[in-house]
Amino acid sequence: MVYIHHGKTEIALLERRWKRETVSAIVAAIVLIGDQLSKHWAETWLRTNGEYKIWDGVLHLRYVENRGAAFGMMQGGKWFFLAITGIACAAMLYFLIKERKRLHFMMTFSIALLLSGAIGNLIDRVALGYVRDMIYVALIDFAVFNVADMAVTVGCCLLVLDLLFFKGKKYMEMMDKKPQTGENS
């Protein structure tokens, strides 16, 4: 909502917030759609045809059903992961809504990546009971992962960098100075 009587500054702030939220939402939607499409392709093509070597010995595509956490850890904890992911998604949504006026682009963007990746894997866990993975970095023999895992990893890294070195650090300092309700002085 734009209130003209607040002047050009208020309009500019609302426009920047709208752009920040729109860009983050679009990127999150693209990640989520790309994740689900790549998982569908992996299940239909790779499952039938086997491993595909994009660059032999470096980057391969292979279909894996992951019943554990990120990168195959803690196999078999479906209900635990459903609960934790659901709580984490709800917390991120609550934070994005509650703090939307104070958040800057990098924080909004990184949380949107985290949220879209978490939802992408949550969809698999709810619908299938496991997460479909397909990207294998053979060069370092790293665990097989998917687009949602990449979004979570990149979102987490961006958020940590932001909180340590950029505007996120100022946000945290502002939150530390915020008066606490219900405390005795």
C-alpha positions, 0 to 999 in steps of 0.5 A: 500500500502506498501512501502519497502523503508520506512523501517520496521517501516512503514511496521509495522504501515501499518500492525497494521492499516490493522489488526485494520481496518480488525478486526473492519470491521469483527466484524461490519459485524458479528454484522450487520448480527447477528442483521438482522438474530435475527430480522428475527427470532423474526419476524417469530418465536416470532410473531407467537409463542409469548414470550419465557422465557429463564430464567423466570422472568429474561430474555425473548424474545418477538417481539415488533415493535418499531416506536420510538427511542432507548428503545421505546422513541419518538414514531412515528418520522420515518423521523426524525430518518431516517435523524438523523441516516443517518447523523450520519452514514455518519459522522462516515464513514467520520471520520473513513476514514479521521482519519484512520491513527491516530485512534487506535484500541479501537476508530476504534472498538467502532465506528465500533460497533456504525456504525453497530448498527445504520445501523442495525436499519436504515435497519429496518426503511427504509424497514419496517418503524419500528425497530424490538426488541426482548430482554426483561430483565424482572428482571428490567423491562427494555425496549425491545431492539435488537442486534443493540441497544446492539452494539450502547450501547457497542460502545458508552460506549467503546468510552466514556471510551477510550476518558476519560481514554485511548488512546482516551484521547491522541487523543483528546489532539493531536487534541487540539494542531493541528494548526487551519487553518484560525484563526488570531493569 
